C-alpha cells in the first residue's frame, strides 16, 4: 500500500487525482468511505478527476459516461468497459492505495 494523500485533502464528493507507481488514480470520498479508481475513462481516455460525482457514479465530463465507485462498472453509455478499482485503506489520517491490487 502506498500513501496517496491525507484524509483531510479529500472533500466529500470531489474527485482528487493522484499518481502512484506510474498509475493515474482518482480518489473520491463519499461520507466515511474513500474509493480509488483508475483516472481514465474507458471510452475516451479522459481523466475522470475532471468530472463530477453524480447519483449514478463518477461522471466523465466529455461524453457523460458514469462509473460505479465500488465496482468501476459503467452505469451509463457510451462507456461499456469498467475502470479499474483499487484497494483503499484509511490509517489514521493517511489514505493508502494499492495500485497493484485491483478489486474488480
Helices and strands as residue ranges (DSSP letters): E 2-6, G 7-9, E 16-20, E 23-30, E 33-38, G 48-50, E 52-54, E 57-59, E 66-67, E 74-76, E 85-91, E 94-102
